[in-house]
Amino acid sequence: MSRHLLIEVEHEDLGGNRTVTTFMKGMARLVAHEVDHLGGLLYTDRMPQDGRLVPIEEYQDQGQPWRY
């Protein structure tokens, strides 16, 4: 399941005030990933049934930027 490239997260700032922060592209994906962890979810919980984990060796030295 792919992640949204724009998310809004409601949270409290350091002063205890509720605020909404908007995240886009790579940061949106990262924040959504971390929010999943707060809810007890792992990447493998979001994978399709027929999906497979790709070993890090397949990504090393690819030299390709992330594509959106």
C-alpha positions as CSV (number, residue, x, y, z in Angstrom):
1,M,0.0,0.0,0.0
2,S,1.6,3.3,-1.0
3,R,1.7,6.3,1.2
4,H,0.2,9.7,0.6
5,L,2.6,12.4,-0.5
6,L,0.9,15.1,1.6
7,I,-0.3,14.6,5.2
8,E,-1.4,16.8,8.0
9,V,-0.7,15.8,11.5
10,E,-2.4,17.3,14.5
11,H,-0.1,17.4,17.6
12,E,0.9,19.5,20.6
13,D,3.8,21.8,20.5
14,L,6.3,22.2,23.3
15,G,4.0,24.7,25.0
16,G,1.1,22.2,25.0
17,N,-0.8,24.1,22.3
18,R,-2.5,22.0,19.6
19,T,-1.3,22.6,16.1
20,V,-1.4,21.1,12.7
21,T,1.7,20.6,10.6
22,T,1.7,19.7,6.9
23,F,4.3,17.4,5.5
24,M,5.0,16.7,1.8
25,K,6.7,14.1,-0.3
26,G,9.5,12.3,1.4
27,M,8.9,13.9,4.8
28,A,5.2,12.9,4.6
29,R,6.2,9.3,4.0
30,L,8.7,9.4,6.8
31,V,6.2,10.9,9.3
32,A,3.5,8.5,8.3
33,H,5.9,5.6,8.9
34,E,6.8,6.9,12.3
35,V,3.1,7.5,13.2
36,D,2.5,3.8,12.3
37,H,5.1,2.8,14.8
38,L,3.3,4.9,17.5
39,G,0.2,2.7,16.7
40,G,2.2,-0.5,16.9
41,L,2.4,-1.1,13.1
42,L,5.5,-2.3,11.3
43,Y,6.2,-2.1,7.5
44,T,5.4,-5.8,7.2
45,D,1.9,-5.1,8.5
46,R,1.3,-2.8,5.6
47,M,2.8,-5.1,2.9
48,P,0.5,-6.8,0.4
49,Q,0.0,-10.5,1.0
50,D,2.1,-11.4,-2.0
51,G,4.8,-8.8,-1.3
52,R,8.3,-9.6,-0.4
53,L,11.0,-7.9,1.6
54,V,14.0,-6.7,-0.6
55,P,17.4,-7.3,0.8
56,I,19.5,-4.2,1.4
57,E,22.2,-5.6,-1.0
58,E,19.7,-5.0,-3.9
59,Y,19.7,-1.3,-3.1
60,Q,23.4,-0.7,-2.4
61,D,25.3,1.3,-4.9
62,Q,22.3,1.9,-7.1
63,G,22.9,5.7,-7.3
64,Q,19.3,6.3,-8.1
65,P,17.3,9.1,-6.3
66,W,13.9,8.3,-4.8
67,R,11.1,8.8,-7.3
68,Y,7.6,10.1,-6.4
